Amino acid sequence: MSMLGAINAKRQRGEMTMEKAQTAWRDLLRHLQYGTEGYFLGRYNGSVNLVLYGRKDVEGKKPD
């Protein structure tokens, strides 16, 4: 979370646009795993997938 928080702080200070912040968040989370089968996902406003490990095809879309 601290990695994402640092990017969000830059966005809040106006040093980064929301679009660039989302790209940075996706790039950080896209390949992170925990354990052997765990993964991270990120959603914007609780509904739009920013990133889902191994599923780049769903990025930017609402889950079904």
NORSULTA-V155643 format. One record per pair of residues at least 24 apart in sequence whose ideal C-beta (glycine too) atoms are under 6 Angstrom apart, sorted by the first residue. I is the first residue (numbers start at 1). J is the second residue. If there is no record, write none. Layout:
# NORSULTA-V155643
i->(I	I)
j->(J	J)
This chain:
# NORSULTA-V155643
i->(3	22	25	26	26)
j->(28	50	50	50	51)
